[in-house]
Amino acid sequence: MGEANPLVGLFTGFVGRQSRCRVTSAQSPHAGHSNTGPVPLEVLQRPVTIRTGIGELHEKVSTQSAEAQSLYDQGLAYLHSYVWIEAARSFHQALRLDPNLAMAYLA
């Protein structure tokens, strides 16, 4: 007889917690996720422009905004170059342009 898969319990616990989370129409879909980690919020909120010379990475994401896509790609380039704060700022700017851009939120 095979052993029980430990991931089943982990998945079941995760799904159970997710089902208790409710977002009302008045709430931002990102409400409750305001912890920005070690980067101060005022730094993350500073406007970011598209820069050249930092590398060229492209990962197609679900946005209709070409600028949000460019900022997401810029964030990836910074991330791969270990420039964490600029990566976070680029992802945050992409989220300001397209709040439904889940990959920028995850990054």
MMTF fields as JSON, N, C-alpha, C and O atoms, coordinates in Angstrom:
{
  "mmtfVersion": "1.0.0",
  "mmtfProducer": "UNKNOWN",
  "numBonds": 427,
  "numAtoms": 428,
  "numGroups": 107,
  "numChains": 1,
  "numModels": 1,
  "chainsPerModel": [1],
  "groupsPerChain": [107],
  "chainIdList": ["A"],
  "bondAtomList": [4, 2, 8, 6, 12, 10, 16, 14, 20, 18, 24, 22, 28, 26, 32, 30, 36, 34, 40, 38, 44, 42, 48, 46, 52, 50, 56, 54, 60, 58, 64, 62, 68, 66, 72, 70, 76, 74, 80, 78, 84, 82, 88, 86, 92, 90, 96, 94, 100, 98, 104, 102, 108, 106, 112, 110, 116, 114, 120, 118, 124, 122, 128, 126, 132, 130, 136, 134, 140, 138, 144, 142, 148, 146, 152, 150, 156, 154, 160, 158, 164, 162, 168, 166, 172, 170, 176, 174, 180, 178, 184, 182, 188, 186, 192, 190, 196, 194, 200, 198, 204, 202, 208, 206, 212, 210, 216, 214, 220, 218, 224, 222, 228, 226, 232, 230, 236, 234, 240, 238, 244, 242, 248, 246, 252, 250, 256, 254, 260, 258, 264, 262, 268, 266, 272, 270, 276, 274, 280, 278, 284, 282, 288, 286, 292, 290, 296, 294, 300, 298, 304, 302, 308, 306, 312, 310, 316, 314, 320, 318, 324, 322, 328, 326, 332, 330, 336, 334, 340, 338, 344, 342, 348, 346, 352, 350, 356, 354, 360, 358, 364, 362, 368, 366, 372, 370, 376, 374, 380, 378, 384, 382, 388, 386, 392, 390, 396, 394, 400, 398, 404, 402, 408, 406, 412, 410, 416, 414, 420, 418, 424, 422],
  "bondOrderList": [1, 1, 1, 1, 1, 1, 1, 1, 1, 1, 1, 1, 1, 1, 1, 1, 1, 1, 1, 1, 1, 1, 1, 1, 1, 1, 1, 1, 1, 1, 1, 1, 1, 1, 1, 1, 1, 1, 1, 1, 1, 1, 1, 1, 1, 1, 1, 1, 1, 1, 1, 1, 1, 1, 1, 1, 1, 1, 1, 1, 1, 1, 1, 1, 1, 1, 1, 1, 1, 1, 1, 1, 1, 1, 1, 1, 1, 1, 1, 1, 1, 1, 1, 1, 1, 1, 1, 1, 1, 1, 1, 1, 1, 1, 1, 1, 1, 1, 1, 1, 1, 1, 1, 1, 1, 1],
  "groupList": [{"groupName": "MET", "atomNameList": ["N", "CA", "C", "O"], "elementList": ["N", "C", "C", "O"], "formalChargeList": [0, 0, 0, 0], "bondAtomList": [1, 0, 2, 1, 3, 2], "bondOrderList": [1, 1, 2], "singleLetterCode": "M", "chemCompType": "L-PEPTIDE LINKING"}, {"groupName": "GLY", "atomNameList": ["N", "CA", "C", "O"], "elementList": ["N", "C", "C", "O"], "formalChargeList": [0, 0, 0, 0], "bondAtomList": [1, 0, 2, 1, 3, 2], "bondOrderList": [1, 1, 2], "singleLetterCode": "G", "chemCompType": "PEPTIDE LINKING"}, {"groupName": "GLU", "atomNameList": ["N", "CA", "C", "O"], "elementList": ["N", "C", "C", "O"], "formalChargeList": [0, 0, 0, 0], "bondAtomList": [1, 0, 2, 1, 3, 2], "bondOrderList": [1, 1, 2], "singleLetterCode": "E", "chemCompType": "L-PEPTIDE LINKING"}, {"groupName": "ALA", "atomNameList": ["N", "CA", "C", "O"], "elementList": ["N", "C", "C", "O"], "formalChargeList": [0, 0, 0, 0], "bondAtomList": [1, 0, 2, 1, 3, 2], "bondOrderList": [1, 1, 2], "singleLetterCode": "A", "chemCompType": "L-PEPTIDE LINKING"}, {"groupName": "ASN", "atomNameList": ["N", "CA", "C", "O"], "elementList": ["N", "C", "C", "O"], "formalChargeList": [0, 0, 0, 0], "bondAtomList": [1, 0, 2, 1, 3, 2], "bondOrderList": [1, 1, 2], "singleLetterCode": "N", "chemCompType": "L-PEPTIDE LINKING"}, {"groupName": "PRO", "atomNameList": ["N", "CA", "C", "O"], "elementList": ["N", "C", "C", "O"], "formalChargeList": [0, 0, 0, 0], "bondAtomList": [1, 0, 2, 1, 3, 2], "bondOrderList": [1, 1, 2], "singleLetterCode": "P", "chemCompType": "L-PEPTIDE LINKING"}, {"groupName": "LEU", "atomNameList": ["N", "CA", "C", "O"], "elementList": ["N", "C", "C", "O"], "formalChargeList": [0, 0, 0, 0], "bondAtomList": [1, 0, 2, 1, 3, 2], "bondOrderList": [1, 1, 2], "singleLetterCode": "L", "chemCompType": "L-PEPTIDE LINKING"}, {"groupName": "VAL", "atomNameList": ["N", "CA", "C", "O"], "elementList": ["N", "C", "C", "O"], "formalChargeList": [0, 0, 0, 0], "bondAtomList": [1, 0, 2, 1, 3, 2], "bondOrderList": [1, 1, 2], "singleLetterCode": "V", "chemCompType": "L-PEPTIDE LINKING"}, {"groupName": "PHE", "atomNameList": ["N", "CA", "C", "O"], "elementList": ["N", "C", "C", "O"], "formalChargeList": [0, 0, 0, 0], "bondAtomList": [1, 0, 2, 1, 3, 2], "bondOrderList": [1, 1, 2], "singleLetterCode": "F", "chemCompType": "L-PEPTIDE LINKING"}, {"groupName": "THR", "atomNameList": ["N", "CA", "C", "O"], "elementList": ["N", "C", "C", "O"], "formalChargeList": [0, 0, 0, 0], "bondAtomList": [1, 0, 2, 1, 3, 2], "bondOrderList": [1, 1, 2], "singleLetterCode": "T", "chemCompType": "L-PEPTIDE LINKING"}, {"groupName": "ARG", "atomNameList": ["N", "CA", "C", "O"], "elementList": ["N", "C", "C", "O"], "formalChargeList": [0, 0, 0, 0], "bondAtomList": [1, 0, 2, 1, 3, 2], "bondOrderList": [1, 1, 2], "singleLetterCode": "R", "chemCompType": "L-PEPTIDE LINKING"}, {"groupName": "GLN", "atomNameList": ["N", "CA", "C", "O"], "elementList": ["N", "C", "C", "O"], "formalChargeList": [0, 0, 0, 0], "bondAtomList": [1, 0, 2, 1, 3, 2], "bondOrderList": [1, 1, 2], "singleLetterCode": "Q", "chemCompType": "L-PEPTIDE LINKING"}, {"groupName": "SER", "atomNameList": ["N", "CA", "C", "O"], "elementList": ["N", "C", "C", "O"], "formalChargeList": [0, 0, 0, 0], "bondAtomList": [1, 0, 2, 1, 3, 2], "bondOrderList": [1, 1, 2], "singleLetterCode": "S", "chemCompType": "L-PEPTIDE LINKING"}, {"groupName": "CYS", "atomNameList": ["N", "CA", "C", "O"], "elementList": ["N", "C", "C", "O"], "formalChargeList": [0, 0, 0, 0], "bondAtomList": [1, 0, 2, 1, 3, 2], "bondOrderList": [1, 1, 2], "singleLetterCode": "C", "chemCompType": "L-PEPTIDE LINKING"}, {"groupName": "HIS", "atomNameList": ["N", "CA", "C", "O"], "elementList": ["N", "C", "C", "O"], "formalChargeList": [0, 0, 0, 0], "bondAtomList": [1, 0, 2, 1, 3, 2], "bondOrderList": [1, 1, 2], "singleLetterCode": "H", "chemCompType": "L-PEPTIDE LINKING"}, {"groupName": "ILE", "atomNameList": ["N", "CA", "C", "O"], "elementList": ["N", "C", "C", "O"], "formalChargeList": [0, 0, 0, 0], "bondAtomList": [1, 0, 2, 1, 3, 2], "bondOrderList": [1, 1, 2], "singleLetterCode": "I", "chemCompType": "L-PEPTIDE LINKING"}, {"groupName": "LYS", "atomNameList": ["N", "CA", "C", "O"], "elementList": ["N", "C", "C", "O"], "formalChargeList": [0, 0, 0, 0], "bondAtomList": [1, 0, 2, 1, 3, 2], "bondOrderList": [1, 1, 2], "singleLetterCode": "K", "chemCompType": "L-PEPTIDE LINKING"}, {"groupName": "TYR", "atomNameList": ["N", "CA", "C", "O"], "elementList": ["N", "C", "C", "O"], "formalChargeList": [0, 0, 0, 0], "bondAtomList": [1, 0, 2, 1, 3, 2], "bondOrderList": [1, 1, 2], "singleLetterCode": "Y", "chemCompType": "L-PEPTIDE LINKING"}, {"groupName": "ASP", "atomNameList": ["N", "CA", "C", "O"], "elementList": ["N", "C", "C", "O"], "formalChargeList": [0, 0, 0, 0], "bondAtomList": [1, 0, 2, 1, 3, 2], "bondOrderList": [1, 1, 2], "singleLetterCode": "D", "chemCompType": "L-PEPTIDE LINKING"}, {"groupName": "TRP", "atomNameList": ["N", "CA", "C", "O"], "elementList": ["N", "C", "C", "O"], "formalChargeList": [0, 0, 0, 0], "bondAtomList": [1, 0, 2, 1, 3, 2], "bondOrderList": [1, 1, 2], "singleLetterCode": "W", "chemCompType": "L-PEPTIDE LINKING"}],
  "groupTypeList": [0, 1, 2, 3, 4, 5, 6, 7, 1, 6, 8, 9, 1, 8, 7, 1, 10, 11, 12, 10, 13, 10, 7, 9, 12, 3, 11, 12, 5, 14, 3, 1, 14, 12, 4, 9, 1, 5, 7, 5, 6, 2, 7, 6, 11, 10, 5, 7, 9, 15, 10, 9, 1, 15, 1, 2, 6, 14, 2, 16, 7, 12, 9, 11, 12, 3, 2, 3, 11, 12, 6, 17, 18, 11, 1, 6, 3, 17, 6, 14, 12, 17, 7, 19, 15, 2, 3, 3, 10, 12, 8, 14, 11, 3, 6, 10, 6, 18, 5, 4, 6, 3, 0, 3, 17, 6, 3],
  "groupIdList": [1, 2, 3, 4, 5, 6, 7, 8, 9, 10, 11, 12, 13, 14, 15, 16, 17, 18, 19, 20, 21, 22, 23, 24, 25, 26, 27, 28, 29, 30, 31, 32, 33, 34, 35, 36, 37, 38, 39, 40, 41, 42, 43, 44, 45, 46, 47, 48, 49, 50, 51, 52, 53, 54, 55, 56, 57, 58, 59, 60, 61, 62, 63, 64, 65, 66, 67, 68, 69, 70, 71, 72, 73, 74, 75, 76, 77, 78, 79, 80, 81, 82, 83, 84, 85, 86, 87, 88, 89, 90, 91, 92, 93, 94, 95, 96, 97, 98, 99, 100, 101, 102, 103, 104, 105, 106, 107],
  "secStructList": [7, 7, 7, 7, 7, 2, 2, 2, 2, 2, 2, 2, 2, 2, 2, 2, 2, 2, 2, 6, 7, 7, 7, 7, 6, 6, 1, 7, 6, 6, 6, 6, 7, 7, 7, 7, 6, 6, 1, 7, 2, 2, 2, 2, 6, 1, 7, 7, 7, 7, 7, 1, 1, 1, 7, 7, 7, 7, 7, 7, 7, 1, 7, 1, 7, 2, 2, 2, 2, 2, 2, 2, 2, 2, 2, 2, 2, 2, 2, 2, 6, 6, 7, 2, 2, 2, 2, 2, 2, 2, 2, 2, 2, 2, 2, 2, 2, 7, 6, 6, 7, 2, 2, 2, 2, 2, 7],
  "xCoordList": [0.851, 0.0, 0.893, 1.865, 0.593, 1.402, 1.178, 0.157, 2.151, 2.053, 1.177, 1.042, 0.585, -0.225, 0.679, 1.794, 0.208, 0.972, 0.886, -0.217, 2.017, 1.976, 1.499, 1.035, 1.604, 1.16, -0.358, -0.88, -1.071, -2.534, -2.987, -3.873, -2.393, -2.745, -2.398, -3.158, -1.244, -0.823, -1.791, -2.202, -2.155, -3.085, -4.456, -5.078, -4.924, -6.232, -6.246, -7.229, -5.174, -5.09, -5.062, -5.677, -4.349, -4.275, -5.637, -6.067, -6.311, -7.629, -8.613, -9.445, -8.531, -9.429, -9.243, -10.219, -7.999, -7.739, -8.217, -8.753, -8.03, -8.435, -9.951, -10.445, -10.682, -12.137, -12.698, -13.824, -11.938, -12.405, -12.13, -12.661, -11.306, -10.981, -12.089, -12.418, -12.649, -13.713, -13.307, -12.875, -13.446, -13.155, -14.47, -15.157, -14.815, -16.04, -15.753, -14.595, -16.792, -16.592, -15.969, -15.346, -16.119, -15.547, -14.069, -13.362, -13.594, -12.206, -11.326, -11.76, -10.099, -9.112, -8.821, -8.85, -8.541, -8.2, -6.894, -6.582, -6.13, -4.867, -4.966, -3.948, -6.184, -6.363, -5.86, -6.06, -5.226, -4.704, -3.301, -2.701, -2.781, -1.441, -0.557, 0.134, -0.585, 0.126, 1.56, 2.29, 1.981, 3.345, 4.282, 4.265, 5.092, 5.994, 7.364, 8.266, 7.533, 8.81, 9.84, 9.502, 11.098, 12.167, 12.248, 12.979, 11.508, 11.561, 10.461, 9.286, 10.819, 9.795, 8.777, 9.13, 7.515, 6.435, 6.669, 6.354, 7.223, 7.461, 8.474, 8.423, 9.391, 10.344, 9.628, 9.842, 8.781, 8.056, 7.088, 6.805, 6.581, 5.582, 6.176, 5.432, 7.47, 8.099, 7.908, 8.038, 7.598, 7.403, 8.668, 9.785, 8.474, 9.569, 9.405, 8.285, 10.498, 10.454, 11.113, 11.88, 10.809, 11.443, 12.887, 13.155, 13.805, 15.228, 15.827, 15.298, 16.916, 17.618, 18.958, 19.44, 19.539, 20.864, 20.881, 21.939, 19.743, 19.722, 19.49, 19.41, 19.382, 19.13, 17.796, 16.933, 17.642, 16.402, 15.784, 16.244, 14.753, 13.981, 12.539, 12.057, 11.853, 10.438, 9.696, 10.068, 8.651, 7.741, 6.333, 5.922, 5.607, 4.255, 3.37, 3.279, 2.72, 1.802, 0.431, 0.286, -0.55, -1.943, -2.271, -2.933, -1.804, -2.143, -2.399, -1.804, -3.277, -3.535, -2.672, -2.632, -1.983, -1.167, 0.267, 0.973, 0.673, 2.046, 3.059, 4.133, 2.712, 3.631, 3.757, 4.852, 2.647, 2.7, 3.543, 4.313, 3.403, 4.217, 5.696, 6.528, 6.028, 7.426, 7.995, 9.147, 7.192, 7.651, 7.822, 8.751, 6.936, 7.085, 8.392, 9.163, 8.638, 9.881, 11.111, 12.121, 11.018, 12.113, 12.335, 13.477, 11.265, 11.385, 12.082, 12.903, 11.752, 12.432, 13.926, 14.756, 14.261, 15.677, 16.414, 17.518, 15.804, 16.423, 16.531, 17.546, 15.499, 15.498, 16.64, 17.327, 16.838, 17.909, 19.286, 20.297, 19.326, 20.593, 20.825, 21.783, 19.944, 20.036, 19.873, 20.424, 19.124, 18.835, 17.406, 16.458, 17.287, 15.992, 15.052, 13.876, 15.543, 14.655, 14.11, 12.92, 14.953, 14.462, 13.501, 12.553, 13.735, 12.796, 11.436, 10.404, 11.442, 10.185, 9.482, 8.262, 10.229, 9.626, 9.011, 7.935, 9.674, 9.142, 7.854, 6.886, 7.847, 6.638, 5.489, 4.345, 5.787, 4.747, 4.201, 3.0, 5.065, 4.605, 3.709, 2.697, 4.072, 3.233, 1.864, 0.845, 1.842, 0.558, -0.276, -1.505, 0.365, -0.401, -1.088, -2.188, -0.44, -1.024, -2.084, -3.077, -1.87, -2.816, -2.915, -2.124, -3.888, -4.015, -4.343, -4.243, -4.731, -5.053, -3.882, -4.041, -2.724, -1.534, -0.945, -0.064, -1.454, -1.11, 0.374, 0.922, 1.033, 2.45, 3.298, 4.299, 2.918, 3.658, 3.438, 4.34, 2.257, 1.966, 2.791, 3.325, 2.887, 3.656, 5.146, 5.851, 5.631, 7.057, 7.434, 8.598],
  "yCoordList": [-1.173, 0.0, 1.231, 1.275, 2.233, 3.442, 4.384, 4.332, 5.231, 6.227, 7.388, 7.656, 8.072, 9.254, 10.371, 10.55, 11.097, 12.204, 13.398, 13.877, 13.899, 15.028, 16.322, 17.229, 16.418, 17.627, 17.771, 18.882, 16.64, 16.706, 17.502, 18.349, 17.243, 17.986, 19.458, 20.323, 19.738, 21.124, 21.85, 22.975, 21.203, 21.801, 22.004, 23.05, 21.026, 21.128, 22.281, 23.02, 22.446, 23.562, 24.896, 25.862, 24.951, 26.193, 26.555, 27.704, 25.593, 25.844, 26.251, 27.13, 25.632, 25.991, 27.427, 28.126, 27.879, 29.272, 30.217, 31.284, 29.842, 30.699, 30.867, 31.944, 29.831, 29.921, 30.863, 31.339, 31.14, 32.07, 33.518, 34.428, 33.751, 35.11, 35.634, 35.02, 36.742, 37.35, 38.782, 39.544, 39.133, 40.481, 41.111, 40.596, 42.211, 42.903, 43.833, 44.153, 44.27, 45.124, 46.463, 47.101, 46.907, 48.182, 48.047, 49.051, 46.82, 46.583, 46.465, 45.994, 46.896, 46.645, 45.155, 44.517, 44.577, 43.153, 42.862, 41.707, 43.924, 43.752, 44.193, 44.322, 44.423, 44.832, 43.721, 42.539, 44.095, 43.11, 42.638, 41.861, 43.099, 42.711, 43.95, 44.171, 44.739, 46.012, 45.915, 46.904, 44.767, 44.63, 44.662, 43.75, 45.694, 45.846, 45.254, 45.371, 44.627, 44.019, 45.05, 46.053, 44.812, 45.697, 47.031, 47.927, 47.174, 48.418, 49.353, 48.985, 50.548, 51.482, 51.813, 51.949, 51.94, 52.211, 53.489, 53.547, 54.521, 55.776, 55.605, 56.34, 54.648, 54.366, 53.651, 53.971, 52.685, 51.931, 52.799, 52.509, 53.849, 54.683, 55.774, 56.471, 55.933, 56.926, 56.484, 55.299, 57.434, 57.078, 56.475, 56.839, 55.564, 54.883, 55.112, 55.104, 55.314, 55.425, 54.204, 53.5, 53.962, 52.856, 53.263, 54.347, 52.378, 52.662, 51.688, 50.597, 52.086, 51.214, 50.809, 51.43, 49.772, 49.347, 48.474, 48.288, 47.937, 47.078, 45.62, 44.77, 45.328, 43.969, 43.895, 44.757, 42.86, 42.7, 41.355, 40.313, 41.389, 40.193, 40.463, 41.59, 39.428, 39.595, 38.341, 37.228, 38.537, 37.461, 38.019, 38.94, 37.465, 37.936, 37.701, 36.588, 38.773, 38.684, 39.206, 39.809, 38.975, 39.293, 40.752, 41.071, 41.628, 43.039, 43.584, 43.126, 44.552, 45.228, 46.485, 47.111, 46.854, 48.058, 47.738, 46.969, 48.349, 48.141, 48.683, 48.109, 49.789, 50.365, 49.462, 49.295, 48.885, 47.954, 46.736, 46.247, 46.239, 45.109, 45.479, 44.69, 46.68, 47.131, 47.272, 46.915, 47.79, 47.935, 46.573, 46.378, 45.635, 44.277, 43.67, 43.094, 43.8, 43.267, 43.935, 43.278, 45.245, 45.969, 45.434, 45.258, 45.178, 44.601, 43.254, 42.952, 42.431, 41.139, 41.326, 40.619, 42.29, 42.542, 42.967, 42.492, 43.86, 44.272, 43.094, 42.934, 42.277, 41.124, 40.172, 39.671, 39.927, 39.023, 39.647, 38.946, 40.966, 41.665, 41.928, 42.606, 41.389, 41.545, 42.993, 43.387, 43.773, 45.156, 45.145, 45.558, 44.656, 44.33, 45.532, 45.423, 46.658, 47.802, 48.347, 48.649, 48.478, 48.966, 47.968, 48.365, 46.678, 45.665, 45.851, 45.862, 45.998, 46.188, 47.463, 47.469, 48.53, 49.785, 49.627, 50.165, 48.901, 48.681, 47.863, 48.173, 46.823, 46.001, 46.819, 46.687, 47.65, 48.491, 49.5, 49.77, 50.06, 50.996, 50.266, 50.815, 49.044, 48.257, 48.003, 48.038, 47.748, 47.541, 48.811, 48.743, 49.96, 51.209, 51.398, 51.947, 50.943, 51.059, 49.992, 50.247, 48.805, 47.697, 46.929, 46.017, 47.288, 46.639, 45.147, 44.447, 44.654, 43.236, 42.409, 41.23, 43.018, 42.321, 41.462, 41.892, 40.254, 39.364, 39.055, 38.97, 38.885, 38.538, 39.643, 39.361, 40.9, 42.008, 41.999, 42.343, 41.611, 41.531, 40.416, 40.588, 39.296, 38.163, 38.451, 37.996, 39.205, 39.502, 40.424, 40.802],
  "zCoordList": [0.0, 0.0, 0.0, 0.754, -0.823, -0.926, 0.25, 0.935, 0.454, 1.523, 1.073, -0.121, 2.044, 1.729, 1.222, 1.713, 0.268, -0.302, 0.644, 0.906, 1.17, 2.108, 1.446, 2.136, 0.127, -0.558, -0.547, -0.64, -0.433, -0.392, 0.821, 0.707, 1.979, 3.187, 3.069, 3.506, 2.476, 2.284, 1.357, 1.641, 0.244, -0.706, -0.075, -0.263, 0.66, 1.309, 2.308, 2.379, 3.077, 4.019, 3.301, 3.751, 2.182, 1.41, 0.833, 0.931, 0.238, -0.351, 0.733, 0.513, 1.887, 2.991, 3.422, 3.694, 3.487, 3.859, 2.769, 3.068, 1.515, 0.408, 0.37, 0.037, 0.702, 0.622, 1.681, 1.541, 2.737, 3.772, 3.399, 4.037, 2.371, 1.954, 1.057, 0.042, 1.425, 0.632, 0.275, 1.14, -0.983, -1.431, -1.854, -2.736, -1.233, -1.606, -2.766, -3.035, -3.455, -4.623, -4.248, -5.096, -3.003, -2.572, -2.229, -2.139, -2.038, -1.666, -2.902, -3.953, -2.754, -3.796, -3.817, -2.764, -4.983, -5.004, -4.263, -3.972, -3.96, -3.254, -1.795, -1.115, -1.313, 0.082, 0.995, 0.716, 2.056, 2.992, 2.639, 3.382, 1.522, 1.099, 1.021, 0.027, 2.058, 2.024, 2.526, 2.464, 3.017, 3.49, 2.294, 1.468, 2.194, 1.052, 1.329, 0.5, 2.472, 2.787, 3.195, 3.824, 2.841, 3.3, 2.557, 2.98, 1.454, 0.688, 1.184, 1.157, 1.635, 2.129, 1.036, -0.136, 1.433, 0.496, -0.296, -1.485, 0.353, -0.368, -1.499, -2.484, -1.373, -2.447, -3.593, -4.762, -3.252, -4.272, -5.06, -6.223, -4.45, -5.099, -5.987, -6.677, -5.985, -6.869, -8.32, -8.627, -9.22, -10.628, -11.241, -10.874, -12.165, -12.844, -14.343, -14.854, -15.038, -16.493, -17.109, -16.452, -18.364, -19.093, -19.368, -19.886, -19.014, -19.189, -20.2, -20.413, -20.811, -21.754, -21.144, -20.197, -21.698, -21.267, -20.023, -19.42, -19.626, -18.432, -18.789, -17.903, -20.061, -20.51, -21.221, -21.053, -22.013, -22.766, -22.44, -22.908, -21.645, -21.325, -21.706, -21.59, -22.161, -22.473, -22.062, -22.434, -21.297, -20.938, -21.133, -20.428, -22.081, -22.375, -21.161, -20.644, -20.716, -19.578, -19.997, -21.06, -19.174, -19.511, -19.229, -18.242, -20.1, -19.994, -21.392, -22.368, -21.475, -22.744, -22.866, -23.925, -21.784, -21.754, -22.181, -21.529, -23.292, -23.776, -22.766, -22.59, -22.104, -21.116, -19.888, -19.351, -19.447, -18.306, -18.67, -17.843, -19.908, -20.371, -20.355, -19.908, -20.842, -20.865, -19.459, -19.214, -18.54, -17.156, -16.49, -15.706, -16.796, -16.266, -16.788, -16.019, -18.099, -18.68, -18.067, -17.813, -17.831, -17.183, -15.771, -15.346, -15.055, -13.712, -13.744, -12.878, -14.756, -14.895, -15.149, -14.577, -16.014, -16.307, -15.042, -14.772, -14.27, -13.002, -12.043, -11.365, -11.983, -11.083, -11.425, -10.535, -12.718, -13.156, -12.981, -13.003, -12.807, -12.571, -11.082, -10.71, -10.23, -8.773, -8.312, -7.284, -9.069, -8.687, -8.142, -8.81, -6.902, -6.305, -6.189, -6.534, -5.717, -5.469, -6.782, -6.874, -7.79, -9.087, -9.718, -10.395, -9.505, -9.999, -9.332, -10.003, -8.012, -7.278, -7.732, -7.894, -7.938, -8.392, -9.782, -10.041, -10.673, -12.018, -11.965, -12.659, -11.143, -11.013, -10.419, -10.852, -9.446, -8.843, -9.843, -9.853, -10.684, -11.71, -12.716, -13.153, -13.082, -13.989, -13.361, -14.051, -12.051, -11.356, -11.303, -11.338, -11.221, -11.233, -12.586, -12.656, -13.656, -14.991, -15.251, -15.933, -14.707, -14.875, -13.566, -13.326, -12.704, -11.398, -11.471, -10.463, -12.642, -12.801, -13.316, -13.63, -13.403, -13.909, -12.785, -12.041, -12.691, -11.577, -11.497, -10.398, -12.624, -12.596, -11.998, -11.339, -12.213, -11.588, -10.094, -9.331, -9.668, -8.243, -7.593, -6.498, -8.265, -7.73, -7.704, -6.804, -8.685, -8.756, -7.627, -7.501]
}
